[in-house]
Amino acid sequence: MAEKKRTRQPNGASSIYFGKDGKWHGRVTVGLRDDGKPDRRHIERKTKAAVTKAVREMERARDEKKLRKPGQGWTVQAWLEHWVENIAKPYVSENTYDGYEVDVRVHLVPGLGAHKLDRLEPEHLERFYQRMQEAGSSAGTAHHAHRTIRVALGEAKRRGHVATNAAEIAKAPRLEEEDIEPFTIEEVQSVLVEAAKLRNSARWVVALALGLRQGEALGLHWEDVDLDAGYVRIRKNRLRPKYAHGCGDDPCGRKAGYCPQREQIRREHKSTKSRAGRRTIGLPDPLIKILRQHQETQERERIAAGAEWEGKGYVFASPTGGPLSPNTDFHIWKRLLRAAGVRDGRLHDARHTAATVLLILGVPDVVIDSIMGWEPGGAARMRARYMHVTGTMLRKVAQQVGQALWELPESN
């Protein structure tokens, strides 16, 4: 029975011994606890061979940094709520945080929150995505939830709370490429005719001519526009407003956004974060003329507003100089399309249209990338997504093919 005798191992080394309970035991040092003491994991098996194998597997997992940290295990709900508020929120943009928070609160916690974090499996996620879509969520919504939990579990893995990221293994919900048809030149002209009847009509000219994103257009300041030199610098993005109740001890009973005394708790705009997004765009002469007229109209509004004028420097502002609401801006776009007798489309389709016009004009790719604000690494993919071959272009190519193949050269 000499092999059963427990001998002392060097500090930090694993040990295997036969216990008084008639079972074999192993102890593996895998690191330090929060109090600085060694973290020794215990393994129990019926045979020496089995415990030896388990000890070696734990040592290998330790060396590959795939072991969960000691302490009380997280549930998926506890980790997601901790991650979104204490880890993600201080370091991501407001809009990114909003997306994470909705995914966590509305979808992930109700659907997966009861699971132990370190026991979450890819199959759990895949069945969850299927249930989401069966309950009426779109594939895009399920895919967004997948991206959120993938980021959250990635952070849990980096911190040693899980050995693997189940969301990296799980199959994401399938997204079918959306078929987007840009507005034709005739449709654009109809929209611009109706836009001329509206206040801030230049807002829609900028969208269709320059392809600015909504946040870029609404975040545009006069200090970034040089009408004499004929260019505009894109440096700021308008953020969606977020409100808190201001009714104090006498609650209004409404949502914060509809509180009569609501208070804005989010900054109005942020700097454009990507290098490609911070760009300078040349202005066509007709657009320069339109912006000069818009500037004169805004000056008259400033005089009429008097002391109520906020004077924040927005190119497209409220009648008192404040920033425009992205939600209101969206609904104006929808009404504009109906008034112009043009088919319904997303506001972002104006950006697709602008990119396609650049394609029709034969503008070099590198110039298109700069105007649209696309990162060099993904520019080719973005061109394929945003720029559409039109019927006019197809007919032109067909004529060129016909001339090349069927028209005989003139004989001397």
Secondary structure, 3 states (H helix, E strand, C coil): CHHHCCCCCCCCCCEEEECCCCCEEEEEEEEECCCCCEEEEEEEECCHHHHHHHHHHHHHHHHCCCCCCCCCCCEHHHHHHHHHHHHHCCCCCHHHHHHHHHHHHHHHHHHHCCCEHHHCCHHHHHHHHHHHHHCCCCHHHHHHHHHHHHHHHHHHHHCCCCCCCHHHHCCCCCCCCCCCCCCCHHHHHHHHHHHCCCCCCHHHHHHHHHCCCHHHHHCCEHHHEECCCCEEEECEEECCCCEECCCCCCCCCCCHHHCCCCEECCCCEEECCCCCCCEEEECCHHHHHHHHHHHHHHHHHHHHHHHHCCCCCECCECCCCCECCHHHHHHHHHHHHHHHCCCCCCCCHHHHHHHHHHHHCCCCHHHHHHHHCCCHHHHHHHHHHHCCCCHHHHHHHHHHHHHHHHCCCCCC
